[in-house]
Amino acid sequence: MDLRIFTEPQQGATYDTLLTVAKATEDLGFSAFFRSDHYLSMGSADGLPGPTDAWITLAGLARETQRIRLGTLMTAGTFRLPGVLAIQVAQVDQMSGGRVELGLGAGWFEEEHKAYGIPFPKEKFGRLEEQLAIVTGLWATDIGKTFDFHGTYYDLTGSPALPKPAQAKIPVLIGGHGASRTPRLAGRFADEFNMPFGSIEDTVRQFGRVRAAAEAAGRAADALTYSNTLVVCVGKDDAEVARRAAAIGREVDELKANGLAGSPAEVVDKIGRYAETGSRRIYLQLLDLSDLDHLELISSQVQSQLS
């Protein structure tokens, strides 16, 4: 099982904080550092000192890390025009030496759009499908040729389809709980399907839908990597688990039911149950970015048992 670190900076984090966590992620042997793409905090968090942009953050981290993969869960399709996004991601991939992955979603948090004057269209899934076709199409166009796309929402004519990423193909992640449209898009475009904050039973059901959609699109179901995103709260003993749960405003029992919480042994056991669903990668949602001892514990007593 591949463990990756996933952060939610809109809840309150500076670039320097994210850099510290990313460097710890690299030093402690995790495979990747991912972040959300939001401009407004959620729940009771004050969000101070304010939001950081996902792709500006990753551009900085691309130059200040050497090994870990870097990406988003998920870039909001409402935030960027697809042609501009293709340029941004390709550039960050070049800056990182080919370590970038793009998670792309429709966008859902209307309040942040209102707060920053970002249009929030009614028909988001149709736009997302065209965005995926454009971004992947631009990257796949041979140098010296041009890319055209004439859709309902976007129109590109004679694009030079530059720059190219460092990687031959940037992995594209699609995720979600939707029963029909999400699996269809994943089956067509995704290199990885991510099930966010889902139970084992829901994971089995959704992975099955995506596998069927991939086959309907003429692809092998195993052509995709299947993954989960789950909140993490690990402690050496019950008191440490309770302290970490309180620090993120959650109850231990709820975290154990809906995430990866408890002792290292409990967490390893639950990860094993997700592995039985076909999941090969877990993004650990780390909510207290100041607690680097938490990362060290996960590395030494959880990750070490999964290799």
N, C-alpha and C positions, 0 to 999 in steps of 0.2 A: 504493500500500500504506500503510495506517494503522498506525503503530507506537505501542504502548502499553507502559508500564512496569509490571512485575509483581514484587512483593516477597514474601518468605517470612519475616515477622517472628518466627515461632516459633523460628527459628534463633538469635535474639538481636538485639533491637532495642528501643529506647525509643520512646515517642511522638515525642520531639524529633528522633530520627534519622529517623523516617518523615516527619515534617513537612519536614525539610531536603530529603529526596529528592523529596517531592511538589512542593515549591516549585521545585526544580531541574527536575523534569519539566515544570512549567508554563513556566518561564522559557526552557527550551531547545526549546520548540515541540512536544513530544510531546502526544498528544491525551488521554491518560488515565493515571491512577494506580490500579492495582488491588493488592489484597493477598489472601493466603491467609486461611483461617479455621481456625486450629489452636491448641491450648493446650499442646502438648508438642513439644519439639524432636525432630529426626530425625537419625540417623547419629551422628557424633562431636561435633556441636555441643553446647555446654553450655547454650545457650538463655538465658544471662544477659542482662539482669537478670530475665527471666521473661516470660510471654506477655502480649500486649496483645489486647484484644477487637476483632474486626474492625469491628463497627458503632459502637462507641464511638470507635475511631480515625477512621472515616470521618465521624462527626458533627463531630469536631474539625476535620478537614481541610476539611469543607464550609464552615466559617466562616473558614478561613485561606487558601483559594485562591479564584480567581475564574473560571477558564476550563475547566480540565481536567475530564473525566468521572471519576467515582469509583465503584469497585465491588469485587466479590469474585469470586475464582476459587478455590474455590467456597464459599459459605456451606454449612455442614454442616447438613442437615435434622435431624439428631439433637440439635443444640444448642438449638433453639428451637421452641416451639409455633407453628404457622403463623399463627394470629391475631395473636400477639405480634410475629412477624417482619413481618407486613404493616404493623403500626403503626410499628415501628422504621424500616423502610425508607422508608415514606411520610414520616415525620418528617425523616429525614436528607435526603430529596429536597427537602422544603420548605426545610430549612436551607441547602441548596446552591443554591437557585434553579433546581432541575430538572436536576441533573447526575448523578443516580445510576443505576446499572445493577445488577441482581441476578443474580449467578451462584448457582445453587442445585443442590446435589448431595445424594446419599443419606447421605454420611458413611461413612468406611471405617477410620479409625485407632483400633482398639479400645483400644490402650494409653492414649490420652489420655482416653478415657471412664472407664477404670478409675482413672486418676490423679486425676480431679476429680469422681468420683461421678456421672457422666452415664450414664443408661441407654443400652445399646447393643443395640437390638432386632434380632432375627434377620431379620425381614422389613422390610428398609429400602426396597426399590424400591416396594412397595405404598404405604408411608407417603409416599414422595417424590411419587408421582402425586397423592395426596390433598392434600399440601401445595401443590403447584403449582396445583391446581384451586382451593384455598381462597384462597391469596394473590392470584392473578389475579382470582378471582371477587369478592373483597372490594373490590379497587381498581376493578373495572368496574361495581360496583353504583351506580346513580344516587343522588345525595343525596336523602334523604327516603324512600328505599326500604330494605328490610332484606334481608339475605343469610342463607340457610339452606343447610346442608350436612349430610348424614347418610351417613357412610361407615363403613368397617370400623374405622378407627383414630381418626377425629375426628368430632365432632358439634357443629355450630353451629346455634343457633336464635335467630332474631330479631336478628341482629347489625346494628347501625346502619352497619357497614362504613365506619367513620371512623377516622382522618383520611384524606383523599385526598392523593395525591402532588401535587407541583407540575406534573409532566408529565402530559399526557393519558394516556400509557402508559409505564410504566417498562420499559425493555428487559429481557427475561429471557434469561439465558444458561444453556444446558445443554451439558455436554461429557462426553467419555469414549470409551473404546475398545469398549464392549459392542456386540455384533453385532445385537441385536434390541431389548431393552427400552430402551436409551438412545436409539437412533434413533426409536423409537416415541414416547417422551416429547418428544423434540426436535421431531418432526414436528407434534405437537399443541400444544405450549406455547411453544416457543422463538422468540425474535426473532433469536437468534444461536446457532450451534452452534460449539463450540470443541473442537478436537482437541489434547489435551495431549501434548507430548513424543512425537509420532509421526513416523515416516519419511514421505517423500514418497509412497511406495507405499501405506503404511497410510492416509495422509490421503486419497488418491484413493478407496480402498475405502470408508472410513467416510463421506466426503462423499456418495458415491453412495448408501449406505444411508439417510442422512438425507434426501436429496432424494427418494428413493422413498417414505419414510415420510411426508414432508410432503404429497406428492401423494395418498397413500392416505388422509390425513386431510382431503382436500379443499382443500388449500392449494397455491399455486404453490411449486415448489421454490426459486425465486429470492426468495421472500418472506423467507427467512432470510439473514442474513449468515454467512459461513463464515470461521472464523479458526483460528489455531494458537497454541500456547504453546510457546516454545523457550528453552532456556538461552542466554545471550549472553556472549561473551568475545571482544572485539575489541581489537586492538593496532595501533599504527602500524608495528611490525616484529615479527619472530619473538620477539625477547627480551621485548617488552612483552606479547605474547600468552601466552608461557610464564609470565611473572610473574603475570599475572592468573589464569591457570589454577591455579597453585600456591596462590594466595591463597584459592581456594575449594575446594581439595583435589581437583582434577580433573586428568586428563591431556589434553594438547592434542589428541592424535589422537582420543580418545573424544569430546571436545567437538566437533571438526570433523565426526565421523561422526553425532552425535546432536543437535547443536544448531547455533547460528550462531556460529562461531568462526573466527578468522584475521584477515587484513587487512580493511580496509573493502571492498576490491574483491571479496574472496572472499565476504564476508557479503552484499553486494549481489547477487552472482550467485546465491547459494543462495536468498535471498529471492525472486528472480525465478522460481526453479524452483517454489517454493511458490505463487507467484501463478498459475502455469500450472495448478495443481490447482483453482483457483477461490477460493483463500484471498484475502481482502481486508483482513485485519487480523492483525497478529502481536503477541502479548504477549511482551515480552522479559523473561525471568526473570533479574532482577538479584540476584545472591547476595552480592556485596560492597557493602554499602550505604554504606561509608565512601569508596568510590572515585568521587567525583563527576567526576573527569577522564574516566572511562570513559563516563559519560553525555554529556559534552561532545563526546567523539570520535564517539560514535554519532550525535549530532545533526548535527555539522558535516560528517562524511564518509560516513555511511550514509544517514540520513534525508534529507539534502539531495539525494541522487541518486534518491530514490523519488517525489518530488512531481511 
